[in-house]
Amino acid sequence: MIEVIAFDADDTLWENESLYHRAKGEFARILSPYREADWVNCKLDENEVSNLPVYGYGIKSFTLSMIETAAEVVDGKIEAHTISAILEIAKRMLSAEVELLDHTEQTLLQLSSDYDLMLVTKGDLFEQQRKISRSGIEHCFQLIEVVAEKTPAKYLEILMKHHIEVDRFLMVGNSLRSDILPIVAIGGRAVYIPYEHTWFHEVPEKDEIEGVEYDELEHLGQLPEYMAALERTLD
């Protein structure tokens, strides 16, 4: 029997990657006098990943990677107006409204009558807390965890902290790498709900998911029916 359902936040409950998608388009336009968009975005992707151990995840990390990329594109001769334009992109991202995905609030309210709900999101603490408080759904969760990275060890730490048995825990998210694989690795259940935009870093290689058992839904609104069917098999 499942007692706790945990949800990823970004691109599972509300839109996030679309902000980065638009920002990359703006960034490429700023640097269009120097390089074509595909080259700029490839270099930005490369810098983002290499900077993760230093800056972590989130918009502020993304901004520093944009500035670094811009400096490389112009051979270090980056001008103040270029930096200002990049900072404006970041400010718009940070101040953007939190847009819930379809079915989010209704699904959470429906499930909260039968399960304890947990939010497990990774990224910058200030940024994630701001989104949580502005989402309008914070009250649906009994437990909230903001982590720097989602690994099997981190999930085990969370479960131990809250005295949750892994076989009574279900993780729901849009990232195979962060939400699905680590939970399955520790013997837990996971439900994958794909989102239209996924950062390439969150997409695992085919051999990483070969033989991995998880369930997949088209959208969050299908989760209550899925849970009802799952509970019947677990009885």
Beta strands, then each sheet from edge to edge (+ up, - down):
strand 1: 4-7
strand 2: 116-122
strand 3: 143-147
strand 4: 169-173
strand 5: 189-192
strand 6: 215-216
sheet 1: 3+ 2+ 1+ 4+ 5+ 6+
end
